[in-house]
Amino acid sequence: MDAFNEIVEEVYKHLECENQNWLFGAGISYESNLPIMAPLTRRVKAKLGTNDLYNAIETDLPEKHHIEHVLSHIGDLVALSERSKNKKVKYGGTDYTKDALLELHKTLVGHIADIMRYGYVEAKGGTAEQIGTIEQPIVTIERHREFVKAFLSLKSNLILRSSIAFFTTNYDTLLEDALILEKQNICDGFTGTAMGFWNPGISFKESNSFNVCKLHGSVDWYNHKEDGIIRSRYGVKYYSDVQNVLIYPQATKYIETQKDPFAVLFSQFRDRLNSNNNNILVTSGYSFGDNHINSEIESAIICPGNQTTLIVFLDNATGNEKLLSWLKDEELSKRIFVATREGIYHRSDEIIKKDGNELDWWTFKGLISFLKGGEV
């Protein structure tokens, strides 16, 4: 057996681990007609129209910024306005009040919620733009159900004695919907059914369930002034304002004071990654662009005695400074596998290639095929 196939066999063995954590990013929902960050940002800007404050923020941000960077920037400006004597902040030559900043933030969040609920596909290569609406949504769930079926088949009868958690930065509900449609119990931090209230101390401790932690919030989470954090089904009148959808980062001190839900969700992530027993973190659709998440992963894998193995499915590791720095570390690289379109990295930052065509296991579709035991 050649070096490439030997490492693939190692990956399969790690996927049999009883303690599993999966981290998903926007890439897994792309085939379901939901945009990744770049087209999402362009679509939000188009829906917003001309806005001097938004334009000024974009001018200050790096060229490859996305909508979450804009929201974070607004949050910083809100904090500055709160500390200033006149409760305003000068930006782009104009004075802005806290209320004006919050209004822009809420408007952007509302646009994001609409896009991620009903779907959007950017025009590309001669194909027309597709815009989902409440009357004609275009979001599909088939691919996520395929993943759940493949995952359950891989674990077979070991599910009941396994400890499994799914983490995602996605705002959509496809992962939890797919698990439910495949008759699996989930815990997402809420207590309830179609409607739920935030109750992580109870929810995340339920047995015989998959934990689903949405690190950046969700299109069906609301921050209500009186009722607190609520998970609400679409279409109800009493939680109909999409501008109150709970999407990270928030523009108020909600995050800065480390209150629910995000502090709890990241604590779950931190706790799951720190283990003295065999433990894996598998990533798909995540490009390591979130410094907060990367810091949690790094803190875990460099911790003496930690037994977590990192398995990454990614288009290309070239230029990914964070991943390559871990692979260059002699000790860390023993517990890191990076599967790309060209080959796989393990124990060093030198790729081990497979003869033949490019690999597709870095895509969600390709990962599902890999889990089913398809040829790599």
C-alpha positions as CSV (number, residue, x, y, z in Angstrom):
1,M,0.0,0.0,0.0
2,D,1.4,3.4,-1.0
3,A,1.8,6.4,1.4
4,F,-1.4,8.1,0.3
5,N,-3.6,5.1,0.8
6,E,-2.0,4.3,4.2
7,I,-2.9,7.8,5.5
8,V,-6.5,7.4,4.1
9,E,-6.8,4.2,6.1
10,E,-5.7,6.1,9.2
11,V,-8.4,8.7,8.6
12,Y,-11.1,6.0,8.3
13,K,-9.9,4.5,11.6
14,H,-10.2,7.9,13.3
15,L,-13.7,8.3,12.0
16,E,-14.6,5.2,14.0
17,C,-13.8,7.1,17.2
18,E,-16.6,7.2,19.8
19,N,-16.0,10.8,20.7
20,Q,-16.6,12.9,17.6
21,N,-17.0,16.6,16.9
22,W,-17.8,18.1,13.5
23,L,-17.3,21.7,12.5
24,F,-19.2,22.9,9.5
25,G,-18.9,26.2,7.6
26,A,-20.8,27.9,4.8
27,G,-19.4,25.6,2.1
28,I,-21.7,22.7,3.1
29,S,-24.8,24.7,2.2
30,Y,-23.6,26.0,-1.1
31,E,-25.1,23.1,-3.1
32,S,-28.4,23.8,-1.2
33,N,-28.7,27.2,-2.9
34,L,-27.4,29.2,0.0
35,P,-24.5,31.7,-0.6
36,I,-21.1,31.5,1.0
37,M,-19.8,34.7,2.5
38,A,-18.7,36.6,-0.6
39,P,-21.9,36.3,-2.6
40,L,-23.9,36.8,0.6
41,T,-22.1,40.1,1.2
42,R,-22.7,41.3,-2.3
43,R,-26.4,40.3,-2.1
44,V,-26.9,42.1,1.2
45,K,-25.2,45.2,-0.2
46,A,-27.5,45.1,-3.2
47,K,-30.6,44.9,-1.0
48,L,-29.4,47.7,1.2
49,G,-28.9,50.1,-1.7
50,T,-27.0,53.4,-1.4
51,N,-25.8,53.9,2.2
52,D,-23.0,56.4,3.1
53,L,-22.2,54.7,6.4
54,Y,-22.0,51.2,4.9
55,N,-19.8,52.6,2.1
56,A,-17.5,54.3,4.5
57,I,-17.1,51.1,6.5
58,E,-16.3,49.1,3.4
59,T,-13.6,51.6,2.5
60,D,-11.9,51.0,5.8
61,L,-12.0,47.2,5.7
62,P,-9.5,44.9,3.9
63,E,-10.4,44.0,0.3
64,K,-11.5,40.5,1.2
65,H,-13.9,41.5,3.9
66,H,-17.4,40.0,4.3
67,I,-20.7,40.9,5.9
68,E,-19.7,39.6,9.4
69,H,-16.7,42.0,9.3
70,V,-19.1,44.9,8.6
71,L,-21.3,43.9,11.5
72,S,-18.3,43.7,13.8
73,H,-17.2,47.1,12.7
74,I,-20.6,48.6,13.4
75,G,-20.4,46.9,16.9
76,D,-17.1,48.7,17.5
77,L,-18.6,52.0,16.5
78,V,-21.6,51.5,18.8
79,A,-19.1,50.9,21.7
80,L,-17.3,54.1,20.8
81,S,-20.5,56.1,20.6
82,E,-21.5,54.8,24.1
83,R,-18.3,56.0,25.6
84,S,-18.2,59.4,23.9
85,K,-19.4,62.6,25.7
86,N,-22.0,63.5,23.1
87,K,-23.0,59.8,22.5
88,K,-22.0,60.1,18.9
89,V,-19.1,58.9,16.8
90,K,-17.6,60.7,13.8
91,Y,-17.0,58.3,10.9
92,G,-16.3,59.1,7.2
93,G,-16.6,62.8,8.1
94,T,-20.2,62.4,9.5
95,D,-21.5,62.2,13.0
96,Y,-23.6,59.1,13.8
97,T,-25.6,58.4,16.9
98,K,-25.8,55.0,18.5
99,D,-29.4,54.7,17.3
100,A,-28.3,55.3,13.6
101,L,-25.6,52.7,14.0
102,L,-28.0,50.1,15.5
103,E,-30.5,50.8,12.8
104,L,-28.0,49.9,10.1
105,H,-27.0,46.8,12.0
106,K,-30.6,45.6,12.3
107,T,-31.3,46.3,8.6
108,L,-28.3,44.2,7.6
109,V,-29.3,41.4,9.9
110,G,-32.8,41.5,8.5
111,H,-31.4,41.1,4.9
112,I,-29.2,38.3,6.0
113,A,-32.1,36.4,7.6
114,D,-34.3,36.7,4.5
115,I,-31.5,35.6,2.2
116,M,-30.6,32.6,4.3
117,R,-34.2,31.5,4.9
118,Y,-35.3,31.4,1.3
119,G,-32.0,31.0,-0.7
120,Y,-30.0,32.9,-3.2
121,V,-27.7,31.9,-6.1
122,E,-25.5,34.5,-7.7
123,A,-25.4,34.8,-11.5
124,K,-22.4,32.9,-12.8
125,G,-21.1,31.6,-16.1
126,G,-24.1,32.5,-18.1
127,T,-26.6,31.2,-15.5
128,A,-29.2,33.6,-14.2
129,E,-29.4,34.9,-10.7
130,Q,-31.9,32.9,-8.5
131,I,-33.6,34.7,-5.6
132,G,-35.7,32.7,-3.1
133,T,-38.8,34.3,-1.6
134,I,-41.3,33.3,1.0
135,E,-43.7,32.3,-1.8
136,Q,-41.0,30.4,-3.7
137,P,-38.1,29.3,-1.6
138,I,-35.2,27.6,-3.4
139,V,-33.3,26.1,-0.5
140,T,-32.9,22.3,-0.7
141,I,-32.1,19.8,2.0
142,E,-31.3,16.6,0.0
143,R,-27.5,16.9,0.4
144,H,-27.7,17.4,4.2
145,R,-29.9,14.3,4.5
146,E,-27.4,12.3,2.4
147,F,-24.7,13.3,4.9
148,V,-26.8,12.3,7.9
149,K,-27.6,8.9,6.4
150,A,-23.9,8.3,5.5
151,F,-22.8,9.4,8.9
152,L,-25.3,7.1,10.7
153,S,-24.4,4.2,8.4
154,L,-20.7,4.8,9.2
155,K,-21.3,4.7,12.9
156,S,-23.8,1.8,12.6
157,N,-24.8,0.4,16.0
158,L,-22.1,2.4,17.8
159,I,-24.3,5.5,17.9
160,L,-25.9,4.8,21.3
161,R,-22.5,4.6,23.0
162,S,-20.9,7.4,21.2
163,S,-20.6,11.1,22.2
164,I,-21.2,13.2,19.1
165,A,-21.5,17.0,18.7
166,F,-22.0,19.1,15.6
167,F,-20.8,22.7,15.5
168,T,-21.6,25.1,12.7
169,T,-21.1,28.7,11.8
170,N,-24.0,28.6,9.4
171,Y,-27.2,30.6,10.1
172,D,-29.4,28.2,8.1
173,T,-31.4,25.3,9.8
174,L,-30.5,22.6,7.3
175,L,-28.3,20.5,9.6
176,E,-30.8,20.2,12.4
177,D,-33.7,19.8,10.0
178,A,-31.9,16.9,8.3
179,L,-31.1,15.2,11.6
180,I,-34.8,15.5,12.6
181,L,-36.0,14.2,9.2
182,E,-33.8,11.1,9.7
183,K,-35.5,10.5,13.1
184,Q,-32.6,11.7,15.3
185,N,-32.9,13.5,18.6
186,I,-31.0,16.8,18.8
187,C,-30.1,19.3,21.6
188,D,-29.5,22.9,20.4
189,G,-29.5,24.7,23.8
190,F,-33.3,25.3,23.7
191,T,-36.1,23.6,25.5
192,G,-39.4,23.2,23.5
193,T,-40.6,22.0,20.2
194,A,-41.3,24.2,17.2
195,M,-40.9,27.1,19.7
196,G,-38.2,26.9,22.3
197,F,-36.6,29.0,25.0
198,W,-32.9,29.1,25.7
199,N,-32.1,26.6,28.4
200,P,-28.5,25.2,27.8
201,G,-28.0,23.9,31.3
202,I,-30.7,21.3,30.7
203,S,-30.8,20.9,26.9
204,F,-27.1,20.1,26.3
205,K,-27.2,17.4,29.0
206,E,-30.0,15.3,27.5
207,S,-28.9,11.8,26.7
208,N,-29.2,9.8,23.4
209,S,-29.1,13.1,21.4
210,F,-26.8,14.9,19.1
211,N,-25.7,18.3,20.3
212,V,-26.0,20.9,17.6
213,C,-24.2,24.1,18.5
214,K,-24.7,27.1,16.1
215,L,-21.7,29.2,17.0
216,H,-22.8,32.2,14.9
217,G,-26.6,32.1,15.7
218,S,-29.5,31.1,13.5
219,V,-32.2,32.6,11.3
220,D,-34.8,31.2,13.7
221,W,-33.3,32.6,16.9
222,Y,-34.7,35.9,18.3
223,N,-33.4,38.2,21.0
224,H,-36.7,39.5,22.5
225,K,-36.6,42.3,25.1
226,E,-39.1,40.6,27.4
227,D,-39.0,36.9,26.5
228,G,-35.3,36.6,26.2
229,I,-33.7,34.2,23.6
230,I,-36.3,32.4,21.7
231,R,-36.2,29.8,18.9
232,S,-39.3,30.6,16.8
233,R,-40.8,28.9,13.8
234,Y,-41.2,31.1,10.7
235,G,-44.4,33.0,10.0
236,V,-45.7,33.7,13.5
237,K,-46.8,37.3,14.1
238,Y,-45.4,37.6,17.5
239,Y,-41.8,37.0,16.3
240,S,-42.0,38.4,12.8
241,D,-39.3,41.1,12.9
242,V,-36.3,39.6,11.1
243,Q,-34.2,42.5,12.4
244,N,-34.3,40.9,15.8
245,V,-32.8,37.6,14.5
246,L,-29.9,36.6,16.7
247,I,-26.8,36.5,14.4
248,Y,-23.2,36.9,15.5
249,P,-21.7,39.4,15.9
250,Q,-24.2,41.5,17.7
251,A,-23.9,45.3,17.7
252,T,-24.5,45.8,21.5
253,K,-22.7,44.8,24.7
254,Y,-24.4,41.4,24.3
255,I,-21.2,39.8,23.1
256,E,-18.8,42.0,25.0
257,T,-20.2,41.0,28.4
258,Q,-20.0,37.3,27.3
259,K,-23.7,36.6,27.9
260,D,-25.8,33.9,26.3
261,P,-26.0,32.4,23.8
262,F,-22.6,32.7,22.2
263,A,-20.5,32.4,25.4
264,V,-22.2,29.1,26.2
265,L,-21.9,27.8,22.7
266,F,-18.1,28.6,22.5
267,S,-17.7,27.0,26.0
268,Q,-19.3,23.9,24.6
269,F,-16.9,23.9,21.7
270,R,-13.9,24.5,24.1
271,D,-14.9,21.7,26.4
272,R,-15.5,19.2,23.6
273,L,-12.1,19.8,22.1
274,N,-10.2,19.3,25.4
275,S,-10.1,15.6,26.0
276,N,-7.7,13.1,27.6
277,N,-9.4,10.3,25.6
278,N,-9.4,9.6,21.9
279,N,-11.4,12.4,20.3
280,I,-11.7,13.9,16.8
281,L,-12.6,17.2,15.3
282,V,-13.6,17.0,11.6
283,T,-14.1,20.2,9.6
284,S,-15.9,20.6,6.3
285,G,-16.9,23.8,4.5
286,Y,-14.8,25.8,6.9
287,S,-11.9,27.7,5.6
288,F,-10.3,28.8,8.9
289,G,-11.3,32.4,8.4
290,D,-12.6,32.9,11.9
291,N,-9.9,33.8,14.4
292,H,-12.1,33.1,17.4
293,I,-12.7,29.5,16.3
294,N,-9.1,29.0,15.2
295,S,-7.9,30.1,18.6
296,E,-10.1,27.6,20.4
297,I,-8.8,24.8,18.1
298,E,-5.2,25.9,18.6
299,S,-5.5,26.1,22.3
300,A,-6.8,22.6,22.4
301,I,-4.4,20.8,20.1
302,I,-1.3,22.4,21.8
303,C,-2.5,21.5,25.3
304,P,-0.3,18.8,26.8
305,G,-2.1,15.5,27.2
306,N,-4.9,16.4,24.8
307,Q,-5.9,13.5,22.6
308,T,-7.9,15.4,20.0
309,T,-7.1,14.6,16.3
310,L,-7.9,17.2,13.7
311,I,-9.3,16.1,10.3
312,V,-9.8,18.9,7.8
313,F,-11.5,18.7,4.5
314,L,-10.5,21.8,2.5
315,D,-10.1,22.9,-1.1
316,N,-6.5,24.0,-0.8
317,A,-4.1,24.4,2.2
318,T,-1.6,26.5,0.2
319,G,-1.6,30.0,1.6
320,N,-3.6,28.9,4.7
321,E,-1.0,30.2,7.2
322,K,-2.8,28.9,10.3
323,L,-3.1,25.3,9.1
324,L,0.4,25.3,7.6
325,S,1.9,26.5,10.9
326,W,0.3,23.6,12.7
327,L,1.5,21.1,10.1
328,K,5.1,22.4,10.5
329,D,5.1,21.6,14.2
330,E,6.6,18.1,14.6
331,E,4.3,17.1,17.5
332,L,1.1,18.8,16.4
333,S,1.3,17.4,12.8
334,K,1.1,13.9,14.1
335,R,-2.6,14.6,15.0
336,I,-3.5,16.6,12.0
337,F,-4.9,15.4,8.6
338,V,-5.7,17.9,5.9
339,A,-7.5,16.4,2.9
340,T,-7.5,18.7,-0.2
341,R,-8.3,18.4,-3.9
342,E,-4.6,17.6,-4.6
343,G,-3.9,15.1,-1.8
344,I,-3.4,14.9,1.9
345,Y,-1.2,16.5,4.5
346,H,-0.1,14.6,7.6
347,R,3.0,14.9,9.9
348,S,4.4,17.8,7.8
349,D,3.5,20.7,5.5
350,E,4.5,18.6,2.5
351,I,1.5,17.3,0.6
352,I,1.2,13.6,-0.3
353,K,-0.5,13.4,-3.7
354,K,-2.5,10.6,-5.3
355,D,-1.8,9.7,-8.9
356,G,-4.7,10.6,-11.2
357,N,-7.4,13.2,-11.2
358,E,-8.1,15.8,-8.6
359,L,-9.9,14.6,-5.5
360,D,-13.4,15.9,-4.5
361,W,-13.6,14.9,-0.8
362,W,-13.1,18.5,0.1
363,T,-16.6,19.2,-1.1
364,F,-19.7,18.2,0.9
365,K,-20.8,15.9,-1.8
366,G,-17.3,14.3,-2.0
367,L,-17.1,14.0,1.8
368,I,-20.4,12.1,1.8
369,S,-19.0,9.7,-0.8
370,F,-15.9,9.2,1.3
371,L,-18.0,8.4,4.4
372,K,-19.8,5.8,2.3
373,G,-16.5,4.2,1.5
374,G,-16.3,5.4,-2.0
375,E,-13.1,5.4,-3.9
376,V,-10.9,8.4,-3.2
